[in-house]
């Protein structure tokens, strides 16, 4: 059960990263602070953060959205 909860936490964190990346390539200080707080609340480790960020940065859907905007 704990592994399933953590999977949901990672998915939620990743969704926020994807939304922020779709909005803009740069993050405001407020968004940076929010990401930091989310990492704590959703128990996302540094390694998990780096892995999820790499996935978001290579996400073709996000690239298409950014080009469209």
C-alpha positions in Angstrom: 0.0 0.0 0.0 2.8 2.4 0.8 4.4 1.9 -2.6 1.1 2.7 -4.3 0.8 5.9 -2.2 4.3 7.0 -3.2 3.5 6.3 -6.8 0.6 8.7 -6.6 2.8 11.2 -4.9 5.3 11.0 -7.7 2.6 11.3 -10.3 1.2 14.4 -8.6 4.6 16.0 -8.4 5.3 15.2 -12.0 2.0 16.7 -13.1 2.9 20.0 -11.4 6.3 20.0 -13.1 4.7 19.3 -16.5 2.2 22.1 -16.0 4.9 24.6 -15.0 7.1 23.6 -17.9 4.2 23.9 -20.3 3.5 27.4 -19.0 7.1 28.6 -19.3 10.7 27.6 -19.5 11.6 29.7 -16.5 10.2 29.4 -13.0 9.3 32.3 -10.8 10.5 32.3 -7.2 7.0 31.5 -6.1 6.9 28.4 -8.2 10.3 27.4 -7.0 9.1 27.7 -3.4 6.0 25.7 -4.3 8.0 22.9 -5.9 10.2 22.8 -2.8 7.2 22.5 -0.5 5.6 19.9 -2.7 8.7 17.8 -2.7 8.6 17.8 1.1 4.8 17.1 1.3 4.9 14.4 -1.4 8.1 12.8 -0.1 10.0 13.2 -3.4 13.7 12.6 -3.0 16.5 14.5 -4.8 17.1 11.6 -7.0 13.4 11.2 -7.8 13.2 14.9 -8.5 16.1 14.7 -11.0 14.6 11.7 -12.7 11.1 13.3 -13.0 12.6 16.5 -14.2 14.5 14.7 -16.9 11.3 13.0 -18.1 9.4 16.3 -18.1 12.2 18.0 -20.1 12.2 15.3 -22.7 8.4 15.1 -22.9 7.3 15.6 -26.5 3.8 16.7 -25.5 5.3 19.5 -23.4 7.6 20.5 -26.3 4.6 20.7 -28.6 2.7 22.8 -26.1 5.7 25.1 -25.7 6.0 25.5 -29.5 2.3 26.2 -29.9 2.4 28.9 -27.2 
